[in-house]
Amino acid sequence: MMTMHITGTREEWLAARLDLLAEEKELTRRSDMLAQRRQELPWVRIDKEYRFETANGSASLIDLFKGRSQLLIYHFMFGPDYTAGCPSCSSIADGFNGVAVHLENHDVAFTAVSRAPLAKLQAFKRRMGWSFDWASSFGSDFNLDFSVLFSEEQQREGGIEYNYRREPPARVLSEGQTVQEWKLRGSESPVAQIAAMTGTDVATYTRDRPGVSAFVLEDGAVYHTYSSYARGLDSIWGVYQWLDRAPRGRNEQGIWWRLHDEYGQG
């Protein structure tokens, strides 16, 4: 098959590659500067008591540090009504096993946190073959306070502030777009497709949101240092970092990813 992409000699490729290299180096330097600015953000002390259910029993936020001075939390979209974890979060989480062991040997504790009860998280964790720590915040204000959980009223009235921006009212509530309706109507929005993969409707699915938050423990006090959401998570979504280096890039047409044990199923 004849390609429609530009072709050239090895010399032409090398000249173009060196031009691109200069831009890549500049992006790297800029990324280093942004990392430094993240570390320079003011710390906000957390005095509220949060409780989590973990594989080792009930835990406080300090307990999640496991003796380390720093803590990274991935806010995994898995609400109490989900029948499976968010496939996007799951794709990101597929890279956690290998990373967590290195973080925890560099004074950085790591855990995912979701609202679903612990038993549901543990069952899904076994299904996915994951070993990283995963805590349940069920019944806690933790997700609310870190802007990864919103109410039906906030959806309806446009009271959601996610990724540091206010969202308009969600039309989907009035449309009644349930999982069953999505299946009957066939072609729906990407969000509806993902919601169906979690066994929920769009409204239920989108009340939980993804994010990453960082904390530090100093002199017995916990401080919140950083949070990022939405496209701010792209850099930790490993598959996209690889696709950005593939010949056709992300090459996306709708929702193409699945839970890793569901590829090839229909």
DAFENMO-V338757 format. One record per run of one state. SS is the DSSP state (hx for helix, st for strand, lp for the rest). FROM is the first residue (numbers start at 1). TO is the last residue. If there is no record, write none. Layout:
BEGIN
SS/FROM/TO
SS/FROM/TO
END
This chain:
BEGIN
lp/1/9
hx/10/40
lp/41/43
st/44/46
lp/47/50
st/51/54
lp/55/56
st/57/60
lp/61/62
hx/63/65
lp/66/69
st/70/75
lp/76/86
hx/87/93
lp/94/95
hx/96/104
lp/105/107
st/108/114
lp/115/117
hx/118/128
lp/129/133
st/134/136
lp/137/141
hx/142/145
lp/146/148
st/149/149
lp/150/151
hx/152/157
lp/158/160
st/161/162
lp/163/164
st/165/166
lp/167/171
hx/172/175
lp/176/178
hx/179/185
lp/186/189
hx/190/197
lp/198/201
hx/202/207
st/208/208
lp/209/210
st/211/218
lp/219/220
st/221/229
hx/230/236
lp/237/237
hx/238/243
lp/244/266
END
